[in-house]
C-alpha cells in the first residue's frame, strides 16, 4: 500500500446526505434495492454456478483453441513492440501474424491474479473482481440517448454527467463504468478528459479509463495519479478498462496501444472478443467458444509480457444475429450458452470473467427490452460473471443509452443481488418459532416473526405496480416506463455530489485545461 493516501482516501471522504446507509434508509435498501443514498456492496455470491460443459467438452474446446493459435494464428496489427515481445517469448511471428506453441499463452498467464481489488476514491466503494464477487457497471459506448422526453438524439456531455450521477445513486450498481454514452458535442480528441473527470467529480465509485488512443489512456492514468498518488496507482489497481479484439482473430493498433499503457501501470484490462456469431465467429456455440478462448489467450498473455502480475480479465461479448437481416439479436439461447461456457473456461484459466448485462435490441423500454434484458441478466448472474458491463441502460443493440431503461434495469439488478444472497439458514431464516406460533389452520400475517421481518422479507420493486386496478386507475394508469421516467427525474433533482478534495479538483481542472490548450479541436 502506498503512503501517499490523501486524507479523503484514508477516511472515505466526507459523507453527505447521499451517503447515509443506516436506520430506515438501510431497511428500505434491503427491501427495495434502495434509492439514492443507500449503496449496496458488490455481490458476494452464495448460490451455485450453472455450468453447461463437462470435462470432456471443456478439454475439447481448449484443444481446438490451441489448434487455432498454433496453426491459424492471431494478427497483431501495426504494433512492432507486441510482435517482438511474442517472438522473444517463443512464438512464431510471420509478418503481423503470431503463431503460438501449444501451452505458451497459458504459461504466460500464470502470473495474472485470480482476483484483484479495484480501488475507488472512497474506499467504502472498493470492489473485488474475481472469485465469488460480481460487480455491476452501467452501459458502455452508445452514441445516442433515449431521453426523458422520449426523443432519440445524439448524446451530450450533460447526458454523460447524468448517467454518471444515476450510477452513483443506484444502490445495485457498484461501478461507475466508462463511456456511459458518447458525448458528441465535445471534440473527439478532448472528450476523454471530460469523461474521466465526470467519473471522478460526480461519483466516488471505481471507474474505467479511455481506450480510444494510447495517449488518452496515458491521460487517464495521469488523472488517476492526481487523485490517488503516483505510488498508489503503480502498486494498486484503480482502473479497469475495456480492450476489444477486432474479431475474428485480430488485435488492432488502437486497442493494443491502450492495453500496453494500462498493463505497464498495473491497471486492469478486460480482453474481450466482440462477437456477433454468424458474422464474426462460427454460427455454433462450440465454434464461437473456440475462437473466443483463442483470442483471449492471445491478447491477455500480452499483458503479462508487458508487466507480469498486471490484472487481466477474460472477457466476452457474444450475440447472435438474425440470419435474415444481419441485425444483432439478444436474449436468445445461444449467447447464453456461450456465456456459461466461457465462464467455465475463464475459471479453468484462473482469470476473472466479464460478460453479459441487460442487453436488448428494442428501441424503447418496452416488453421486448424487458424480456431480452431479463434473459441476458439471468444467465450473466448464474454463469458466475465477475464484472458485468452494460448492466443498466442498454437499448437498441448498444446504439442508445436509455434513461427509463436505466431505471428499470437498476430495479432488476437489485433483484439479482437479492437472488445471489441465496437461502438464509440462520435461526431466523428457519422460522421455526413462526411455525410453532401459528400452528395448523391459521395465518402468519400477525405472528411475531412476520412482524419482525416484514420490512426486509421480500424484495420490493421501485418500478412495478402491485396495487389494485382501481388504485392504478386513480394514480393515472401509468406504465412501468412512465414510473421509471418519474423516478429518474426525482433522482436527478435530488442528486448531491460526493465530496472531492478541492486541491485534487483544482489539480484535475488545471491538467485538463493544459491538455486541451495543447491541441486544436478534432471531430474525427
Buried (B, 14 or more C-beta within 10 A) or exposed (E): EBEBBBEBBEEBBEBEEBBBBEEEBBEBBBBBBBBBBBBBBBBEBEBEEBBBBEEEBBEBBBEBBBEBBBEEBBBBBBBEBBBEBBEEBEBEBEEBBBBBBEEBBBEBBEBBBEBBBBBBBBBBBBBBBBBBBBBBBBBBBBBBBBBBEEEBEBBBBEBBBBBBBBBBBBBBBBBBBBBBBBBBBBBBBBBBBBBBBBBBBBBBBBBBBBBBBBBBBBBBBBBBBBBBBBBBBBEBBBBBBBBBBBBBBBBBBBBBBBBBBBBBBBBBBBBBBBBBBBBBBBEBBBBBBBBBBBBBBBBBBBBBBBBEEBBBBBBBBBBBBEEEEEEBBBBBEBBBBBBBBBBBBBBBBBBBBBBBBBBBBBBBBBEBBBBBBBBBBBBBBBBBBBBBBBBBBBBBBBBBBBBBBBBBBBBBBBBBBBBBEEEEEEEEEEBEBBEEBBEEEEEEEEBEBBEEBEEBEEBBBBBEBEEEEEEEEEEEEEEBBEBBBBBBEEBBEEBBEBBBBEEBBEBBEEBBEEBBEEEEEEEE
